[in-house]
Amino acid sequence: MEEEGQLSVDVYQDKSNIIIKSTIAGVEPEDIDITFDNDMITVRGKRKKDLTVDEGDYFYQECYWGGFSRSIILPVEVQEEKIKATIKNGVLTITLPKAKRKDVNIEVEDEN
């Protein structure tokens, strides 16, 4: 089984959204898969090497190439149908609108 790297993320909120940001330079949008299930979002992808270099020719090899994933349990409910993902300048941004709280009205039933 091929080893996966863990995607580094920032997760924060504003008044209306949970926002997830990750540097994802070198990954094509078609090589990213984002899934949402219950209260967890998962980002999977693959960063492909564009050239082959012999191991002995490296002075430093710090960049991660290959598959990666990250699952994040969300701290609040979100509106699943309104989740949006964008990539700009090598940064993936996932915006998850918070679900609106609903107050439940209590009715009093007549005991007769």
ABEGO torsion letter per residue (X at the ends): XBBBBBBBBBBBBBAABBBBBBBABGBBAAABBBBBBEABBBBBBBBBBABBBBAAABABBABBBEBBBBBBBBABBBBAAABBBBBBGGBBBBBBBBBBBBBBBBBBBBAX
